[in-house]
Amino acid sequence: MENSLSKLKTEYNRVIAREIKAEEYFKDAKIKHIEHYLPEFNNITIQLSGMMREYIKLTGYEMTDIEILQGFKEV
């Protein structure tokens, strides 16, 4: 289980980093660029939601707000 949890945390950190970069990009992007990248952004958020559910299955606990928004400090 520990190996699965470590892999999940690593992957979550990778995907949340993409989500954070996308949010920053969207702040100043033109509407046509936002519309172009929005489907991929939606895929990212779907991935994150799935990983949050998987974390609960592996640990029996929900992720903290900081983990959800910023990822895991220790992997």
C-alpha positions in Angstrom: 0.0 0.0 0.0 2.8 2.4 0.8 4.2 2.2 -2.7 0.8 2.8 -4.2 0.3 5.8 -1.9 3.7 7.2 -2.8 2.9 6.8 -6.5 -0.4 8.5 -6.0 1.1 11.4 -4.2 3.8 11.9 -6.9 1.2 11.8 -9.6 -1.1 14.2 -7.7 1.7 16.7 -7.3 2.4 16.5 -11.1 -1.2 17.1 -12.0 -1.9 19.8 -9.4 1.2 21.7 -10.7 -0.4 21.6 -14.2 -3.7 22.8 -12.8 -2.0 25.7 -10.9 -0.1 26.7 -14.1 -3.3 26.6 -16.1 -5.1 28.8 -13.6 -2.3 31.4 -13.8 -2.4 31.3 -17.6 -6.1 31.8 -17.7 -5.9 35.0 -15.6 -4.4 36.9 -18.5 -5.3 34.8 -21.5 -7.7 35.8 -24.3 -11.1 34.1 -24.4 -10.2 32.2 -27.6 -7.1 30.7 -25.8 -9.2 29.8 -22.8 -11.8 28.1 -24.9 -9.1 26.2 -26.7 -7.5 24.9 -23.5 -10.6 24.5 -21.4 -11.3 20.9 -22.3 -7.8 19.9 -21.2 -8.2 21.9 -18.0 -11.5 19.9 -17.4 -9.5 16.7 -17.9 -7.0 17.8 -15.3 -9.7 18.6 -12.7 -11.3 15.2 -13.4 -8.0 13.5 -12.8 -7.5 15.3 -9.6 -11.0 14.4 -8.3 -10.3 10.7 -9.1 -7.0 10.8 -7.3 -8.7 12.4 -4.3 -11.1 9.4 -4.2 -8.2 7.0 -4.6 -6.4 8.6 -1.7 -9.5 8.0 0.5 -9.6 4.3 -0.6 -5.9 3.9 0.2 -5.8 5.7 3.6 -9.3 5.9 4.9 -8.8 9.7 5.3 -9.7 12.7 3.2 -6.9 14.9 1.9 -6.4 18.2 3.8 -7.3 21.5 2.2 -3.6 22.3 1.7 -2.9 18.9 0.1 -5.9 19.4 -2.2 -4.8 22.9 -3.3 -1.0 22.6 -3.2 -0.1 18.9 -3.3 2.0 16.9 -0.9 5.1 18.2 0.7 6.5 14.8 1.5 6.4 12.0 -1.2 
